[in-house]
Amino acid sequence: MTITYQQLAYEQRCQISALKKSGCSQRDIAEIIGTSQSTVSRELARNTGERGYRHRQAQGRTDKRCTESARASRMTPKMGGHRAALAA
């Protein structure tokens, strides 16, 4: 059995926020949005701030982590110059 992983969509984060506010458990939230309970748990752990889980803030944090990831930072200044030369 092959397990594929997908990032949560913005709409799913909106649902998590609304369901969390209404008092749903992580298991219930996972079932409703169609993902695993561990995904919901990780999402809440990573993106719950002092004022609770907020979907816009969560998406912003996710986008920031994505741009700052190791894959995004593999370009060296030397490679950047080469890339600029190719675009010209």
N, CA, C and O atoms as a Maestro MAE file, in Angstrom:
{
 s_m_m2io_version
 :::
 2.0.0
}

f_m_ct {
 s_m_title
 :::
 protein
 m_atom[352] {
  # First column is atom index #
  i_m_mmod_type
  r_m_x_coord
  r_m_y_coord
  r_m_z_coord
  i_m_residue_number
  s_m_chain_name
  s_m_pdb_residue_name
  s_m_pdb_atom_name
  i_m_atomic_number
  :::
  1 25 0.835 -1.179 0.000 1 A "MET " " N  " 7
  2 3 0.000 0.000 0.000 1 A "MET " " CA " 6
  3 2 0.880 1.241 0.000 1 A "MET " " C  " 6
  4 15 1.725 1.404 0.880 1 A "MET " " O  " 8
  5 25 0.690 2.099 -0.960 2 A "THR " " N  " 7
  6 3 1.457 3.325 -1.061 2 A "THR " " CA " 6
  7 2 0.677 4.468 -0.431 2 A "THR " " C  " 6
  8 15 -0.496 4.682 -0.738 2 A "THR " " O  " 8
  9 25 1.340 5.192 0.447 3 A "ILE " " N  " 7
  10 3 0.711 6.337 1.092 3 A "ILE " " CA " 6
  11 2 1.228 7.593 0.417 3 A "ILE " " C  " 6
  12 15 2.437 7.795 0.310 3 A "ILE " " O  " 8
  13 25 0.323 8.425 -0.032 4 A "THR " " N  " 7
  14 3 0.718 9.694 -0.626 4 A "THR " " CA " 6
  15 2 0.390 10.811 0.355 4 A "THR " " C  " 6
  16 15 -0.586 10.737 1.102 4 A "THR " " O  " 8
  17 25 1.206 11.827 0.340 5 A "TYR " " N  " 7
  18 3 1.032 12.941 1.251 5 A "TYR " " CA " 6
  19 2 0.697 14.191 0.465 5 A "TYR " " C  " 6
  20 15 1.274 14.446 -0.592 5 A "TYR " " O  " 8
  21 25 -0.237 14.966 0.982 6 A "GLN " " N  " 7
  22 3 -0.601 16.235 0.383 6 A "GLN " " CA " 6
  23 2 -0.656 17.283 1.477 6 A "GLN " " C  " 6
  24 15 -1.035 17.001 2.614 6 A "GLN " " O  " 8
  25 25 -0.274 18.488 1.119 7 A "GLN " " N  " 7
  26 3 -0.389 19.572 2.080 7 A "GLN " " CA " 6
  27 2 -1.855 19.951 2.231 7 A "GLN " " C  " 6
  28 15 -2.659 19.760 1.319 7 A "GLN " " O  " 8
  29 25 -2.182 20.487 3.387 8 A "LEU " " N  " 7
  30 3 -3.541 20.955 3.599 8 A "LEU " " CA " 6
  31 2 -3.809 22.167 2.718 8 A "LEU " " C  " 6
  32 15 -2.946 23.029 2.556 8 A "LEU " " O  " 8
  33 25 -4.987 22.228 2.161 9 A "ALA " " N  " 7
  34 3 -5.399 23.372 1.362 9 A "ALA " " CA " 6
  35 2 -5.921 24.466 2.297 9 A "ALA " " C  " 6
  36 15 -6.281 24.201 3.444 9 A "ALA " " O  " 8
  37 25 -5.953 25.683 1.791 10 A "TYR " " N  " 7
  38 3 -6.451 26.808 2.580 10 A "TYR " " CA " 6
  39 2 -7.871 26.539 3.077 10 A "TYR " " C  " 6
  40 15 -8.207 26.859 4.217 10 A "TYR " " O  " 8
  41 25 -8.691 25.957 2.227 11 A "GLU " " N  " 7
  42 3 -10.077 25.661 2.597 11 A "GLU " " CA " 6
  43 2 -10.137 24.676 3.771 11 A "GLU " " C  " 6
  44 15 -11.002 24.786 4.641 11 A "GLU " " O  " 8
  45 25 -9.209 23.714 3.784 12 A "GLN " " N  " 7
  46 3 -9.165 22.768 4.897 12 A "GLN " " CA " 6
  47 2 -8.758 23.472 6.187 12 A "GLN " " C  " 6
  48 15 -9.256 23.141 7.263 12 A "GLN " " O  " 8
  49 25 -7.857 24.436 6.078 13 A "ARG " " N  " 7
  50 3 -7.464 25.202 7.266 13 A "ARG " " CA " 6
  51 2 -8.641 26.024 7.781 13 A "ARG " " C  " 6
  52 15 -8.818 26.165 8.991 13 A "ARG " " O  " 8
  53 25 -9.443 26.565 6.870 14 A "CYS " " N  " 7
  54 3 -10.653 27.290 7.282 14 A "CYS " " CA " 6
  55 2 -11.596 26.356 8.036 14 A "CYS " " C  " 6
  56 15 -12.167 26.728 9.061 14 A "CYS " " O  " 8
  57 25 -11.751 25.147 7.519 15 A "GLN " " N  " 7
  58 3 -12.617 24.168 8.175 15 A "GLN " " CA " 6
  59 2 -12.074 23.786 9.549 15 A "GLN " " C  " 6
  60 15 -12.836 23.687 10.511 15 A "GLN " " O  " 8
  61 25 -10.774 23.573 9.647 16 A "ILE " " N  " 7
  62 3 -10.162 23.229 10.934 16 A "ILE " " CA " 6
  63 2 -10.453 24.329 11.946 16 A "ILE " " C  " 6
  64 15 -10.828 24.053 13.086 16 A "ILE " " O  " 8
  65 25 -10.279 25.575 11.524 17 A "SER " " N  " 7
  66 3 -10.512 26.706 12.413 17 A "SER " " CA " 6
  67 2 -11.952 26.732 12.916 17 A "SER " " C  " 6
  68 15 -12.190 26.869 14.116 17 A "SER " " O  " 8
  69 25 -12.905 26.603 12.005 18 A "ALA " " N  " 7
  70 3 -14.321 26.647 12.382 18 A "ALA " " CA " 6
  71 2 -14.703 25.465 13.268 18 A "ALA " " C  " 6
  72 15 -15.419 25.627 14.256 18 A "ALA " " O  " 8
  73 25 -14.227 24.292 12.912 19 A "LEU " " N  " 7
  74 3 -14.569 23.094 13.684 19 A "LEU " " CA " 6
  75 2 -13.930 23.116 15.071 19 A "LEU " " C  " 6
  76 15 -14.538 22.683 16.050 19 A "LEU " " O  " 8
  77 25 -12.703 23.622 15.144 20 A "LYS " " N  " 7
  78 3 -12.022 23.731 16.436 20 A "LYS " " CA " 6
  79 2 -12.786 24.688 17.351 20 A "LYS " " C  " 6
  80 15 -12.968 24.417 18.538 20 A "LYS " " O  " 8
  81 25 -13.231 25.815 16.778 21 A "LYS " " N  " 7
  82 3 -13.990 26.790 17.569 21 A "LYS " " CA " 6
  83 2 -15.316 26.216 18.053 21 A "LYS " " C  " 6
  84 15 -15.803 26.581 19.123 21 A "LYS " " O  " 8
  85 25 -15.896 25.317 17.262 22 A "SER " " N  " 7
  86 3 -17.183 24.731 17.650 22 A "SER " " CA " 6
  87 2 -17.028 23.585 18.648 22 A "SER " " C  " 6
  88 15 -18.019 23.030 19.123 22 A "SER " " O  " 8
  89 25 -15.767 23.230 18.966 23 A "GLY " " N  " 7
  90 3 -15.522 22.228 19.994 23 A "GLY " " CA " 6
  91 2 -15.325 20.809 19.499 23 A "GLY " " C  " 6
  92 15 -15.337 19.874 20.301 23 A "GLY " " O  " 8
  93 25 -15.145 20.623 18.202 24 A "CYS " " N  " 7
  94 3 -14.927 19.275 17.655 24 A "CYS " " CA " 6
  95 2 -13.566 18.736 18.083 24 A "CYS " " C  " 6
  96 15 -12.619 19.499 18.275 24 A "CYS " " O  " 8
  97 25 -13.480 17.440 18.227 25 A "SER " " N  " 7
  98 3 -12.207 16.794 18.552 25 A "SER " " CA " 6
  99 2 -11.346 16.712 17.293 25 A "SER " " C  " 6
  100 15 -11.843 16.864 16.177 25 A "SER " " O  " 8
  101 25 -10.065 16.473 17.485 26 A "GLN " " N  " 7
  102 3 -9.160 16.325 16.341 26 A "GLN " " CA " 6
  103 2 -9.595 15.164 15.457 26 A "GLN " " C  " 6
  104 15 -9.525 15.254 14.232 26 A "GLN " " O  " 8
  105 25 -10.037 14.093 16.063 27 A "ARG " " N  " 7
  106 3 -10.486 12.926 15.306 27 A "ARG " " CA " 6
  107 2 -11.698 13.282 14.438 27 A "ARG " " C  " 6
  108 15 -11.766 12.898 13.270 27 A "ARG " " O  " 8
  109 25 -12.650 14.016 15.017 28 A "ASP " " N  " 7
  110 3 -13.833 14.427 14.258 28 A "ASP " " CA " 6
  111 2 -13.455 15.374 13.120 28 A "ASP " " C  " 6
  112 15 -13.961 15.248 12.005 28 A "ASP " " O  " 8
  113 25 -12.568 16.314 13.408 29 A "ILE " " N  " 7
  114 3 -12.114 17.255 12.382 29 A "ILE " " CA " 6
  115 2 -11.470 16.496 11.229 29 A "ILE " " C  " 6
  116 15 -11.758 16.764 10.062 29 A "ILE " " O  " 8
  117 25 -10.602 15.551 11.557 30 A "ALA " " N  " 7
  118 3 -9.913 14.763 10.532 30 A "ALA " " CA " 6
  119 2 -10.905 14.020 9.653 30 A "ALA " " C  " 6
  120 15 -10.755 13.989 8.432 30 A "ALA " " O  " 8
  121 25 -11.899 13.431 10.257 31 A "GLU " " N  " 7
  122 3 -12.898 12.683 9.500 31 A "GLU " " CA " 6
  123 2 -13.691 13.609 8.574 31 A "GLU " " C  " 6
  124 15 -13.973 13.253 7.430 31 A "GLU " " O  " 8
  125 25 -14.045 14.783 9.065 32 A "ILE " " N  " 7
  126 3 -14.836 15.728 8.280 32 A "ILE " " CA " 6
  127 2 -14.053 16.266 7.088 32 A "ILE " " C  " 6
  128 15 -14.594 16.367 5.987 32 A "ILE " " O  " 8
  129 25 -12.770 16.615 7.300 33 A "ILE " " N  " 7
  130 3 -12.000 17.204 6.191 33 A "ILE " " CA " 6
  131 2 -11.294 16.157 5.337 33 A "ILE " " C  " 6
  132 15 -10.677 16.495 4.326 33 A "ILE " " O  " 8
  133 25 -11.380 14.903 5.731 34 A "GLY " " N  " 7
  134 3 -10.834 13.825 4.911 34 A "GLY " " CA " 6
  135 2 -9.335 13.644 4.994 34 A "GLY " " C  " 6
  136 15 -8.676 13.408 3.982 34 A "GLY " " O  " 8
  137 25 -8.794 13.751 6.192 35 A "THR " " N  " 7
  138 3 -7.363 13.545 6.391 35 A "THR " " CA " 6
  139 2 -7.165 12.762 7.687 35 A "THR " " C  " 6
  140 15 -8.135 12.445 8.376 35 A "THR " " O  " 8
  141 25 -5.926 12.452 8.017 36 A "SER " " N  " 7
  142 3 -5.667 11.673 9.227 36 A "SER " " CA " 6
  143 2 -5.683 12.571 10.467 36 A "SER " " C  " 6
  144 15 -5.487 13.783 10.385 36 A "SER " " O  " 8
  145 25 -5.919 11.942 11.601 37 A "GLN " " N  " 7
  146 3 -5.925 12.673 12.865 37 A "GLN " " CA " 6
  147 2 -4.545 13.239 13.158 37 A "GLN " " C  " 6
  148 15 -4.430 14.317 13.742 37 A "GLN " " O  " 8
  149 25 -3.496 12.528 12.761 38 A "SER " " N  " 7
  150 3 -2.138 13.022 13.017 38 A "SER " " CA " 6
  151 2 -1.842 14.282 12.203 38 A "SER " " C  " 6
  152 15 -1.097 15.149 12.659 38 A "SER " " O  " 8
  153 25 -2.412 14.390 11.016 39 A "THR " " N  " 7
  154 3 -2.242 15.601 10.208 39 A "THR " " CA " 6
  155 2 -2.875 16.795 10.912 39 A "THR " " C  " 6
  156 15 -2.280 17.870 10.980 39 A "THR " " O  " 8
  157 25 -4.071 16.604 11.432 40 A "VAL " " N  " 7
  158 3 -4.752 17.676 12.162 40 A "VAL " " CA " 6
  159 2 -3.961 18.031 13.417 40 A "VAL " " C  " 6
  160 15 -3.806 19.209 13.739 40 A "VAL " " O  " 8
  161 25 -3.463 17.031 14.120 41 A "SER " " N  " 7
  162 3 -2.679 17.259 15.326 41 A "SER " " CA " 6
  163 2 -1.425 18.079 15.025 41 A "SER " " C  " 6
  164 15 -1.122 19.041 15.732 41 A "SER " " O  " 8
  165 25 -0.696 17.696 13.972 42 A "ARG " " N  " 7
  166 3 0.509 18.441 13.584 42 A "ARG " " CA " 6
  167 2 0.168 19.868 13.170 42 A "ARG " " C  " 6
  168 15 0.873 20.808 13.536 42 A "ARG " " O  " 8
  169 25 -0.903 20.028 12.414 43 A "GLU " " N  " 7
  170 3 -1.320 21.359 11.966 43 A "GLU " " CA " 6
  171 2 -1.616 22.263 13.157 43 A "GLU " " C  " 6
  172 15 -1.183 23.415 13.190 43 A "GLU " " O  " 8
  173 25 -2.344 21.748 14.119 44 A "LEU " " N  " 7
  174 3 -2.674 22.546 15.298 44 A "LEU " " CA " 6
  175 2 -1.434 22.836 16.142 44 A "LEU " " C  " 6
  176 15 -1.291 23.935 16.680 44 A "LEU " " O  " 8
  177 25 -0.545 21.863 16.259 45 A "ALA " " N  " 7
  178 3 0.679 22.064 17.043 45 A "ALA " " CA " 6
  179 2 1.582 23.112 16.402 45 A "ALA " " C  " 6
  180 15 2.161 23.943 17.102 45 A "ALA " " O  " 8
  181 25 1.703 23.080 15.093 46 A "ARG " " N  " 7
  182 3 2.590 24.010 14.391 46 A "ARG " " CA " 6
  183 2 2.031 25.421 14.319 46 A "ARG " " C  " 6
  184 15 2.784 26.395 14.340 46 A "ARG " " O  " 8
  185 25 0.719 25.530 14.234 47 A "ASN " " N  " 7
  186 3 0.132 26.817 13.874 47 A "ASN " " CA " 6
  187 2 -0.838 27.399 14.889 47 A "ASN " " C  " 6
  188 15 -1.607 28.299 14.550 47 A "ASN " " O  " 8
  189 25 -0.823 26.915 16.116 48 A "THR " " N  " 7
  190 3 -1.657 27.511 17.152 48 A "THR " " CA " 6
  191 2 -0.819 28.523 17.910 48 A "THR " " C  " 6
  192 15 0.205 28.185 18.505 48 A "THR " " O  " 8
  193 25 -1.266 29.762 17.879 49 A "GLY " " N  " 7
  194 3 -0.555 30.833 18.563 49 A "GLY " " CA " 6
  195 2 -1.222 31.184 19.877 49 A "GLY " " C  " 6
  196 15 -2.045 30.427 20.392 49 A "GLY " " O  " 8
  197 25 -0.862 32.334 20.413 50 A "GLU " " N  " 7
  198 3 -1.406 32.775 21.696 50 A "GLU " " CA " 6
  199 2 -2.922 32.955 21.646 50 A "GLU " " C  " 6
  200 15 -3.609 32.758 22.648 50 A "GLU " " O  " 8
  201 25 -3.440 33.331 20.476 51 A "ARG " " N  " 7
  202 3 -4.883 33.556 20.337 51 A "ARG " " CA " 6
  203 2 -5.600 32.360 19.729 51 A "ARG " " C  " 6
  204 15 -6.716 32.492 19.225 51 A "ARG " " O  " 8
  205 25 -4.969 31.201 19.773 52 A "GLY " " N  " 7
  206 3 -5.579 29.988 19.241 52 A "GLY " " CA " 6
  207 2 -5.210 29.755 17.783 52 A "GLY " " C  " 6
  208 15 -4.311 30.398 17.242 52 A "GLY " " O  " 8
  209 25 -5.921 28.824 17.161 53 A "TYR " " N  " 7
  210 3 -5.664 28.473 15.762 53 A "TYR " " CA " 6
  211 2 -6.417 29.436 14.863 53 A "TYR " " C  " 6
  212 15 -7.639 29.558 14.946 53 A "TYR " " O  " 8
  213 25 -5.674 30.118 14.004 54 A "ARG " " N  " 7
  214 3 -6.283 31.056 13.056 54 A "ARG " " CA " 6
  215 2 -5.835 30.665 11.658 54 A "ARG " " C  " 6
  216 15 -4.639 30.629 11.370 54 A "ARG " " O  " 8
  217 25 -6.797 30.374 10.790 55 A "HIS " " N  " 7
  218 3 -6.479 29.801 9.485 55 A "HIS " " CA " 6
  219 2 -5.627 30.714 8.607 55 A "HIS " " C  " 6
  220 15 -4.750 30.221 7.899 55 A "HIS " " O  " 8
  221 25 -5.853 32.010 8.630 56 A "ARG " " N  " 7
  222 3 -5.040 32.917 7.793 56 A "ARG " " CA " 6
  223 2 -3.590 32.935 8.275 56 A "ARG " " C  " 6
  224 15 -2.656 32.891 7.474 56 A "ARG " " O  " 8
  225 25 -3.419 33.000 9.581 57 A "GLN " " N  " 7
  226 3 -2.076 32.985 10.154 57 A "GLN " " CA " 6
  227 2 -1.400 31.647 9.869 57 A "GLN " " C  " 6
  228 15 -0.206 31.603 9.572 57 A "GLN " " O  " 8
  229 25 -2.157 30.563 9.959 58 A "ALA " " N  " 7
  230 3 -1.606 29.235 9.684 58 A "ALA " " CA " 6
  231 2 -1.126 29.135 8.243 58 A "ALA " " C  " 6
  232 15 -0.054 28.589 7.984 58 A "ALA " " O  " 8
  233 25 -1.909 29.658 7.302 59 A "GLN " " N  " 7
  234 3 -1.508 29.622 5.896 59 A "GLN " " CA " 6
  235 2 -0.263 30.467 5.675 59 A "GLN " " C  " 6
  236 15 0.632 30.074 4.926 59 A "GLN " " O  " 8
  237 25 -0.202 31.624 6.324 60 A "GLY " " N  " 7
  238 3 0.980 32.480 6.216 60 A "GLY " " CA " 6
  239 2 2.230 31.802 6.746 60 A "GLY " " C  " 6
  240 15 3.295 31.886 6.135 60 A "GLY " " O  " 8
  241 25 2.103 31.130 7.881 61 A "ARG " " N  " 7
  242 3 3.246 30.406 8.447 61 A "ARG " " CA " 6
  243 2 3.681 29.272 7.527 61 A "ARG " " C  " 6
  244 15 4.874 29.025 7.352 61 A "ARG " " O  " 8
  245 25 2.713 28.592 6.948 62 A "THR " " N  " 7
  246 3 3.013 27.496 6.024 62 A "THR " " CA " 6
  247 2 3.748 28.021 4.800 62 A "THR " " C  " 6
  248 15 4.750 27.443 4.379 62 A "THR " " O  " 8
  249 25 3.256 29.107 4.233 63 A "ASP " " N  " 7
  250 3 3.901 29.696 3.061 63 A "ASP " " CA " 6
  251 2 5.328 30.130 3.387 63 A "ASP " " C  " 6
  252 15 6.240 29.946 2.581 63 A "ASP " " O  " 8
  253 25 5.514 30.706 4.573 64 A "LYS " " N  " 7
  254 3 6.845 31.153 4.984 64 A "LYS " " CA " 6
  255 2 7.794 29.966 5.139 64 A "LYS " " C  " 6
  256 15 8.936 30.017 4.681 64 A "LYS " " O  " 8
  257 25 7.323 28.897 5.785 65 A "ARG " " N  " 7
  258 3 8.168 27.707 5.936 65 A "ARG " " CA " 6
  259 2 8.538 27.129 4.574 65 A "ARG " " C  " 6
  260 15 9.658 26.659 4.375 65 A "ARG " " O  " 8
  261 25 7.611 27.165 3.657 66 A "CYS " " N  " 7
  262 3 7.858 26.615 2.325 66 A "CYS " " CA " 6
  263 2 8.962 27.391 1.614 66 A "CYS " " C  " 6
  264 15 9.854 26.791 1.015 66 A "CYS " " O  " 8
  265 25 8.907 28.712 1.675 67 A "THR " " N  " 7
  266 3 9.920 29.512 0.987 67 A "THR " " CA " 6
  267 2 11.274 29.455 1.683 67 A "THR " " C  " 6
  268 15 12.310 29.670 1.053 67 A "THR " " O  " 8
  269 25 11.268 29.165 2.977 68 A "GLU " " N  " 7
  270 3 12.522 29.101 3.727 68 A "GLU " " CA " 6
  271 2 13.061 27.682 3.865 68 A "GLU " " C  " 6
  272 15 14.058 27.464 4.554 68 A "GLU " " O  " 8
  273 25 12.420 26.728 3.224 69 A "SER " " N  " 7
  274 3 12.833 25.335 3.367 69 A "SER " " CA " 6
  275 2 14.195 25.085 2.728 69 A "SER " " C  " 6
  276 15 14.698 25.911 1.966 69 A "SER " " O  " 8
  277 25 14.770 23.959 3.042 70 A "ALA " " N  " 7
  278 3 16.083 23.598 2.499 70 A "ALA " " CA " 6
  279 2 16.039 23.514 0.982 70 A "ALA " " C  " 6
  280 15 16.990 23.918 0.312 70 A "ALA " " O  " 8
  281 25 14.962 23.001 0.438 71 A "ARG " " N  " 7
  282 3 14.851 22.899 -1.014 71 A "ARG " " CA " 6
  283 2 14.847 24.273 -1.670 71 A "ARG " " C  " 6
  284 15 15.443 24.457 -2.731 71 A "ARG " " O  " 8
  285 25 14.182 25.231 -1.050 72 A "ALA " " N  " 7
  286 3 14.110 26.564 -1.626 72 A "ALA " " CA " 6
  287 2 15.438 27.297 -1.504 72 A "ALA " " C  " 6
  288 15 15.701 28.219 -2.276 72 A "ALA " " O  " 8
  289 25 16.285 26.905 -0.547 73 A "SER " " N  " 7
  290 3 17.524 27.638 -0.319 73 A "SER " " CA " 6
  291 2 18.747 26.959 -0.928 73 A "SER " " C  " 6
  292 15 19.877 27.327 -0.604 73 A "SER " " O  " 8
  293 25 18.549 26.001 -1.783 74 A "ARG " " N  " 7
  294 3 19.693 25.321 -2.387 74 A "ARG " " CA " 6
  295 2 20.400 26.170 -3.441 74 A "ARG " " C  " 6
  296 15 21.546 25.887 -3.792 74 A "ARG " " O  " 8
  297 25 19.740 27.195 -3.941 75 A "MET " " N  " 7
  298 3 20.370 28.066 -4.924 75 A "MET " " CA " 6
  299 2 21.474 28.869 -4.241 75 A "MET " " C  " 6
  300 15 21.239 29.510 -3.217 75 A "MET " " O  " 8
  301 25 22.645 28.833 -4.796 76 A "THR " " N  " 7
  302 3 23.739 29.644 -4.287 76 A "THR " " CA " 6
  303 2 23.815 30.907 -5.132 76 A "THR " " C  " 6
  304 15 23.258 30.948 -6.229 76 A "THR " " O  " 8
  305 25 24.497 31.942 -4.638 77 A "PRO " " N  " 7
  306 3 24.634 33.151 -5.453 77 A "PRO " " CA " 6
  307 2 25.266 32.846 -6.817 77 A "PRO " " C  " 6
  308 15 24.924 33.462 -7.827 77 A "PRO " " O  " 8
  309 25 26.185 31.893 -6.821 78 A "LYS " " N  " 7
  310 3 26.827 31.518 -8.076 78 A "LYS " " CA " 6
  311 2 25.794 30.952 -9.058 78 A "LYS " " C  " 6
  312 15 25.823 31.272 -10.246 78 A "LYS " " O  " 8
  313 25 24.900 30.124 -8.565 79 A "MET " " N  " 7
  314 3 23.854 29.557 -9.414 79 A "MET " " CA " 6
  315 2 22.857 30.626 -9.837 79 A "MET " " C  " 6
  316 15 22.327 30.586 -10.948 79 A "MET " " O  " 8
  317 25 22.605 31.573 -8.955 80 A "GLY " " N  " 7
  318 3 21.658 32.643 -9.266 80 A "GLY " " CA " 6
  319 2 22.118 33.452 -10.463 80 A "GLY " " C  " 6
  320 15 21.307 33.832 -11.308 80 A "GLY " " O  " 8
  321 25 23.414 33.718 -10.541 81 A "GLY " " N  " 7
  322 3 23.952 34.443 -11.687 81 A "GLY " " CA " 6
  323 2 23.791 33.651 -12.964 81 A "GLY " " C  " 6
  324 15 23.470 34.210 -14.013 81 A "GLY " " O  " 8
  325 25 24.013 32.355 -12.880 82 A "HIS " " N  " 7
  326 3 23.857 31.480 -14.038 82 A "HIS " " CA " 6
  327 2 22.406 31.470 -14.494 82 A "HIS " " C  " 6
  328 15 22.120 31.493 -15.691 82 A "HIS " " O  " 8
  329 25 21.511 31.436 -13.547 83 A "ARG " " N  " 7
  330 3 20.089 31.423 -13.879 83 A "ARG " " CA " 6
  331 2 19.688 32.725 -14.564 83 A "ARG " " C  " 6
  332 15 18.914 32.716 -15.521 83 A "ARG " " O  " 8
  333 25 20.216 33.840 -14.074 84 A "ALA " " N  " 7
  334 3 19.906 35.131 -14.680 84 A "ALA " " CA " 6
  335 2 20.431 35.197 -16.109 84 A "ALA " " C  " 6
  336 15 19.798 35.786 -16.986 84 A "ALA " " O  " 8
  337 25 21.587 34.592 -16.337 85 A "ALA " " N  " 7
  338 3 22.159 34.589 -17.682 85 A "ALA " " CA " 6
  339 2 21.303 33.756 -18.630 85 A "ALA " " C  " 6
  340 15 21.152 34.101 -19.801 85 A "ALA " " O  " 8
  341 25 20.748 32.669 -18.127 86 A "LEU " " N  " 7
  342 3 19.883 31.836 -18.956 86 A "LEU " " CA " 6
  343 2 18.589 32.549 -19.321 86 A "LEU " " C  " 6
  344 15 18.058 32.358 -20.415 86 A "LEU " " O  " 8
  345 25 18.080 33.374 -18.400 87 A "ALA " " N  " 7
  346 3 16.822 34.074 -18.642 87 A "ALA " " CA " 6
  347 2 16.989 35.206 -19.646 87 A "ALA " " C  " 6
  348 15 16.023 35.608 -20.296 87 A "ALA " " O  " 8
  349 25 18.190 35.714 -19.776 88 A "ALA " " N  " 7
  350 3 18.425 36.867 -20.659 88 A "ALA " " CA " 6
  351 2 18.459 36.501 -22.115 88 A "ALA " " C  " 6
  352 15 18.647 37.370 -22.967 88 A "ALA " " O  " 8
  :::
 }
 m_bond[351] {
  # First column is bond index #
  i_m_from
  i_m_to
  i_m_order
  :::
  1 1 2 1
  2 2 3 1
  3 3 4 2
  4 3 5 1
  5 5 6 1
  6 6 7 1
  7 7 8 2
  8 7 9 1
  9 9 10 1
  10 10 11 1
  11 11 12 2
  12 11 13 1
  13 13 14 1
  14 14 15 1
  15 15 16 2
  16 15 17 1
  17 17 18 1
  18 18 19 1
  19 19 20 2
  20 19 21 1
  21 21 22 1
  22 22 23 1
  23 23 24 2
  24 23 25 1
  25 25 26 1
  26 26 27 1
  27 27 28 2
  28 27 29 1
  29 29 30 1
  30 30 31 1
  31 31 32 2
  32 31 33 1
  33 33 34 1
  34 34 35 1
  35 35 36 2
  36 35 37 1
  37 37 38 1
  38 38 39 1
  39 39 40 2
  40 39 41 1
  41 41 42 1
  42 42 43 1
  43 43 44 2
  44 43 45 1
  45 45 46 1
  46 46 47 1
  47 47 48 2
  48 47 49 1
  49 49 50 1
  50 50 51 1
  51 51 52 2
  52 51 53 1
  53 53 54 1
  54 54 55 1
  55 55 56 2
  56 55 57 1
  57 57 58 1
  58 58 59 1
  59 59 60 2
  60 59 61 1
  61 61 62 1
  62 62 63 1
  63 63 64 2
  64 63 65 1
  65 65 66 1
  66 66 67 1
  67 67 68 2
  68 67 69 1
  69 69 70 1
  70 70 71 1
  71 71 72 2
  72 71 73 1
  73 73 74 1
  74 74 75 1
  75 75 76 2
  76 75 77 1
  77 77 78 1
  78 78 79 1
  79 79 80 2
  80 79 81 1
  81 81 82 1
  82 82 83 1
  83 83 84 2
  84 83 85 1
  85 85 86 1
  86 86 87 1
  87 87 88 2
  88 87 89 1
  89 89 90 1
  90 90 91 1
  91 91 92 2
  92 91 93 1
  93 93 94 1
  94 94 95 1
  95 95 96 2
  96 95 97 1
  97 97 98 1
  98 98 99 1
  99 99 100 2
  100 99 101 1
  101 101 102 1
  102 102 103 1
  103 103 104 2
  104 103 105 1
  105 105 106 1
  106 106 107 1
  107 107 108 2
  108 107 109 1
  109 109 110 1
  110 110 111 1
  111 111 112 2
  112 111 113 1
  113 113 114 1
  114 114 115 1
  115 115 116 2
  116 115 117 1
  117 117 118 1
  118 118 119 1
  119 119 120 2
  120 119 121 1
  121 121 122 1
  122 122 123 1
  123 123 124 2
  124 123 125 1
  125 125 126 1
  126 126 127 1
  127 127 128 2
  128 127 129 1
  129 129 130 1
  130 130 131 1
  131 131 132 2
  132 131 133 1
  133 133 134 1
  134 134 135 1
  135 135 136 2
  136 135 137 1
  137 137 138 1
  138 138 139 1
  139 139 140 2
  140 139 141 1
  141 141 142 1
  142 142 143 1
  143 143 144 2
  144 143 145 1
  145 145 146 1
  146 146 147 1
  147 147 148 2
  148 147 149 1
  149 149 150 1
  150 150 151 1
  151 151 152 2
  152 151 153 1
  153 153 154 1
  154 154 155 1
  155 155 156 2
  156 155 157 1
  157 157 158 1
  158 158 159 1
  159 159 160 2
  160 159 161 1
  161 161 162 1
  162 162 163 1
  163 163 164 2
  164 163 165 1
  165 165 166 1
  166 166 167 1
  167 167 168 2
  168 167 169 1
  169 169 170 1
  170 170 171 1
  171 171 172 2
  172 171 173 1
  173 173 174 1
  174 174 175 1
  175 175 176 2
  176 175 177 1
  177 177 178 1
  178 178 179 1
  179 179 180 2
  180 179 181 1
  181 181 182 1
  182 182 183 1
  183 183 184 2
  184 183 185 1
  185 185 186 1
  186 186 187 1
  187 187 188 2
  188 187 189 1
  189 189 190 1
  190 190 191 1
  191 191 192 2
  192 191 193 1
  193 193 194 1
  194 194 195 1
  195 195 196 2
  196 195 197 1
  197 197 198 1
  198 198 199 1
  199 199 200 2
  200 199 201 1
  201 201 202 1
  202 202 203 1
  203 203 204 2
  204 203 205 1
  205 205 206 1
  206 206 207 1
  207 207 208 2
  208 207 209 1
  209 209 210 1
  210 210 211 1
  211 211 212 2
  212 211 213 1
  213 213 214 1
  214 214 215 1
  215 215 216 2
  216 215 217 1
  217 217 218 1
  218 218 219 1
  219 219 220 2
  220 219 221 1
  221 221 222 1
  222 222 223 1
  223 223 224 2
  224 223 225 1
  225 225 226 1
  226 226 227 1
  227 227 228 2
  228 227 229 1
  229 229 230 1
  230 230 231 1
  231 231 232 2
  232 231 233 1
  233 233 234 1
  234 234 235 1
  235 235 236 2
  236 235 237 1
  237 237 238 1
  238 238 239 1
  239 239 240 2
  240 239 241 1
  241 241 242 1
  242 242 243 1
  243 243 244 2
  244 243 245 1
  245 245 246 1
  246 246 247 1
  247 247 248 2
  248 247 249 1
  249 249 250 1
  250 250 251 1
  251 251 252 2
  252 251 253 1
  253 253 254 1
  254 254 255 1
  255 255 256 2
  256 255 257 1
  257 257 258 1
  258 258 259 1
  259 259 260 2
  260 259 261 1
  261 261 262 1
  262 262 263 1
  263 263 264 2
  264 263 265 1
  265 265 266 1
  266 266 267 1
  267 267 268 2
  268 267 269 1
  269 269 270 1
  270 270 271 1
  271 271 272 2
  272 271 273 1
  273 273 274 1
  274 274 275 1
  275 275 276 2
  276 275 277 1
  277 277 278 1
  278 278 279 1
  279 279 280 2
  280 279 281 1
  281 281 282 1
  282 282 283 1
  283 283 284 2
  284 283 285 1
  285 285 286 1
  286 286 287 1
  287 287 288 2
  288 287 289 1
  289 289 290 1
  290 290 291 1
  291 291 292 2
  292 291 293 1
  293 293 294 1
  294 294 295 1
  295 295 296 2
  296 295 297 1
  297 297 298 1
  298 298 299 1
  299 299 300 2
  300 299 301 1
  301 301 302 1
  302 302 303 1
  303 303 304 2
  304 303 305 1
  305 305 306 1
  306 306 307 1
  307 307 308 2
  308 307 309 1
  309 309 310 1
  310 310 311 1
  311 311 312 2
  312 311 313 1
  313 313 314 1
  314 314 315 1
  315 315 316 2
  316 315 317 1
  317 317 318 1
  318 318 319 1
  319 319 320 2
  320 319 321 1
  321 321 322 1
  322 322 323 1
  323 323 324 2
  324 323 325 1
  325 325 326 1
  326 326 327 1
  327 327 328 2
  328 327 329 1
  329 329 330 1
  330 330 331 1
  331 331 332 2
  332 331 333 1
  333 333 334 1
  334 334 335 1
  335 335 336 2
  336 335 337 1
  337 337 338 1
  338 338 339 1
  339 339 340 2
  340 339 341 1
  341 341 342 1
  342 342 343 1
  343 343 344 2
  344 343 345 1
  345 345 346 1
  346 346 347 1
  347 347 348 2
  348 347 349 1
  349 349 350 1
  350 350 351 1
  351 351 352 2
  :::
 }
}
